[in-house]
Amino acid sequence: MDAIITLDIGGTNTRCALFHTEKDDPVSIEKVNTSVNNEPAINRIIEVVEKSWPKDRKVVGIAAAAPGSIDVIKNEVILAPNIAGWQDYPLGEILEKHFNTKVLVNNDARMAAVGEWKRGAGRGHNDILYYTVSTGLGGGVITGGHILQGSRGIATEVGHIVLDDNGPLCGCGKAGHFESYSSGTGIQHHVERKIKEGAATILKTAAPSSREIAEAAKAGDELALEAFEIGGYYMGIAVSNYLHIFNPTCVIFGGGVTLSFDLIMPSFRASLEKHVLNPLYLKDLKIALAELGDNAGLIGTYEYMKQNV
Amino acid sequence: MDAIITLDIGGTNTRCALFHTEKDDPVSIEKVNTSVNNEPAINRIIEVVEKSWPKDRKVVGIAAAAPGSIDVIKNEVILAPNIAGWQDYPLGEILEKHFNTKVLVNNDARMAAVGEWKRGAGRGHNDILYYTVSTGLGGGVITGGHILQGSRGIATEVGHIVLDDNGPLCGCGKAGHFESYSSGTGIQHHVERKIKEGAATILKTAAPSSREIAEAAKAGDELALEAFEIGGYYMGIAVSNYLHIFNPTCVIFGGGVTLSFDLIMPSFRASLEKHVLNPLYLKDLKIALAELGDNAGLIGTYEYMKQNV
């Protein structure tokens, strides 16, 4: 019997799952710190794969999801800003040589999209937009039953489209991106700017966390409410753009900011209805929260490997 | 031997081509006015197809490209604003019943994209952005060797993405779309607004045509030059958005405004380089003008029918 091992590599933690190929769900999940005491991340990754390795099965492939730009042809990390030394980093080749099995590497948000498509909120749909809204804003797209990757694999940088050329600075250094309005960081930066300008608020610090802002909003703080409202408004602009581009049947939101989605949803929906070219784009459109939580990436890479093994 | 008939239906003219399926190029092309004296367009369309019908071959399919939103599952025109009465119009069914052969209907700009992909500037590429820049701004996308259509076929409304929520009005009634900056109409409207504001110009009328603006620009008129420069600047923003979304290897521009592309290209290229997330998106990227001219739609629908027959 065959097995597949998948990795969801993050800046802080790496999770590793063992799958038996006749089953949908992982047999085991291991979690380690990606880097301890500046040790190269690859050491911990190899260690956790070895720990997950089955005794009585053939591993037909290892599939890794990593944060950042991935060359899916070469299975190389082009740049993962949160992992030291991972620039033009041949992760696939290193794992392939060490474990002597097929290795695939892909972007973590795209793999979460595949997970939600195959086993989560997108089941049964062929045209899906998936957004992960947390510190940053990433995602993946399924179109006509295909995973959109682009020529090298650096497609679906969905957070990095300009919504206003004179807008606030994005984490990437450019201005007015979707991410700079609607990510957790975007919401925080709005509050910080307004506090600097002297806005009234019950928030006590000059740079409150997303959680503090959400709590203030729930307590009725106007500045905090406004920050989520603006995030939702621009999310409506961005998603309407994407509806015009992709005409999907399903839009899925994952990531930490979805915990505060009751604060975002009213302005998001109003803005979506305002900006959409034609009500047809909203007809029969499912808008849903992600269902697989932390396991979306592990399950997505498993499904991705099964398609390619 | 088999034959395929294709139609490129426009608001003013309709062109009809006969193809022998063992050949790439049309055997004949007929052209008629789409509507004369308020006669329904379908009469002229049926007439021109009958005229093109081969005497000694079996017609295995008719493929029609039409302007507007097309339901590619039902082969119905959802809305073609330039053709009277074409709302929820079952063009495919009507032609199928009349000619007793398979009929496909799709969007004209998307079919031109397919033409350029298979036989024009996009040959050999699997990931292509195609823009037709004329009165409006439409296009099509090939991703991973697939034609992007969306769930119903109303995807790739590429001109209708918001670049600035407070921007100028678009032909569709929304604000700040790519089309409202970079189409021929967008460029005209910029000049009209500035003339109203009292800007100095050699242009003699309050609402000059695209051609007059291009001539004024070539004569050094600052307002005319500015209009093309702004069109190019926003085109750079929009195309960088699309590079981040699709990571293509080829970007193709067609349509009448490409006749003035020497006026647009400098600001387009500078803006593209400014807005792109990473130079990798521009590496090995072919940026080219369309090669098939008026025949792109007729050839694209032929290739589309061959894929689906």
Interface residues (C-beta under 8 A of the other chain):
Chain A: S69 I78 L79 N126 D127 V141 T143 G144 H146 L148 Q149 G150 S151 R152 G153 I154 A155 T156 E157 V158 H160 I161 V162 L163 D164 D165 N166 C172 K174 I237 S240 N241 H244 I245 F246 N247 P248 T249 H275 L277 N278 L280 Y281
Chain B: S69 I78 L79 N126 D127 V141 T143 G144 H146 L148 Q149 G150 S151 R152 G153 I154 A155 T156 E157 V158 H160 I161 V162 L163 D164 D165 N166 C172 K174 I237 S240 N241 H244 I245 F246 N247 P248 T249 H275 L277 N278 L280 Y281
